[in-house]
C-alpha cells in the first residue's frame, strides 16, 4: 500500500499574507507622510512669501497762494503762485504744519530770486519745482530730520 502523505501545510502562507498587509500599511503611511509634508511646506511658502504692501495714500499739503516780485531785468514782474507739497508720511506733514512760517519764507526766497524770463517754459518750471523741493527738504533746525518732500506741484502759476 502506498501511503501517500497529505500535503503539508506551508507555514509561510500566513506569514507572507501578514507581510503583504504590513507592506501595504507601511506604504500608505509613507505616502500620507509625504503628502502631509508637501502640504505643510506649501503653506509655509505662502506665509513666508512677502506680501506687497499697499502703497500709502499720498499726503498733499496745500499752501496759501502767494505773490512775489521777481528779479528785475529792465521791467518789474511778479509771480502769483499756489503750491501743493506731497509728503510721504504724517510726520513730514506735521513738520510742515509746525514750521509753516519757515516753509513759506523759504518758498518766497526761492521764488523771488528768479528772473521772470527764466520761468517761461515747462522745463524751467520743473527746475523751479526741483529747487523748491531741495530748499524745503533742508532741516529746519540742527536736531530735526529733513522733510523728505517728494513732490512740489504748482496749482496756480501766473507770471505778469
Secondary structure in CASP SS format (residue, H / E / C, confidence):
PFRMAT SS
TARGET T0000
AUTHOR 0000-0000-0000
METHOD secondary structure of the structure
MODEL  1
X C 1.00
X C 1.00
X C 1.00
X C 1.00
X C 1.00
X C 1.00
X C 1.00
X C 1.00
X C 1.00
X C 1.00
X C 1.00
X H 1.00
X H 1.00
X H 1.00
X H 1.00
X H 1.00
X H 1.00
X H 1.00
X H 1.00
X H 1.00
X H 1.00
X H 1.00
X H 1.00
X H 1.00
X H 1.00
X H 1.00
X H 1.00
X H 1.00
X H 1.00
X H 1.00
X H 1.00
X H 1.00
X H 1.00
X H 1.00
X H 1.00
X H 1.00
X H 1.00
X H 1.00
X H 1.00
X H 1.00
X H 1.00
X H 1.00
X H 1.00
X H 1.00
X H 1.00
X H 1.00
X H 1.00
X H 1.00
X C 1.00
X C 1.00
X C 1.00
X C 1.00
X C 1.00
X C 1.00
X C 1.00
X C 1.00
X C 1.00
X C 1.00
X E 1.00
X E 1.00
X E 1.00
X E 1.00
X C 1.00
X C 1.00
X C 1.00
X E 1.00
X E 1.00
X E 1.00
X E 1.00
X C 1.00
X E 1.00
X C 1.00
X C 1.00
X C 1.00
X C 1.00
X C 1.00
X C 1.00
X E 1.00
X E 1.00
X E 1.00
X E 1.00
X E 1.00
X E 1.00
X E 1.00
X E 1.00
X E 1.00
X E 1.00
X C 1.00
X C 1.00
X H 1.00
X H 1.00
X H 1.00
X H 1.00
X H 1.00
X H 1.00
X H 1.00
X H 1.00
X H 1.00
X C 1.00
X H 1.00
X H 1.00
X H 1.00
X H 1.00
X H 1.00
X H 1.00
X H 1.00
X H 1.00
X H 1.00
X H 1.00
X H 1.00
X H 1.00
X H 1.00
X C 1.00
X C 1.00
X E 1.00
X H 1.00
X H 1.00
X H 1.00
X H 1.00
X C 1.00
X C 1.00
X H 1.00
X H 1.00
X H 1.00
X H 1.00
X H 1.00
X H 1.00
X H 1.00
X H 1.00
X H 1.00
X H 1.00
X H 1.00
X H 1.00
X H 1.00
X H 1.00
X H 1.00
X C 1.00
X C 1.00
X C 1.00
X C 1.00
X C 1.00
X C 1.00
X C 1.00
X C 1.00
X C 1.00
X C 1.00
X C 1.00
X C 1.00
X E 1.00
X E 1.00
X E 1.00
X E 1.00
X E 1.00
X E 1.00
X E 1.00
X E 1.00
X E 1.00
X E 1.00
X E 1.00
X C 1.00
END
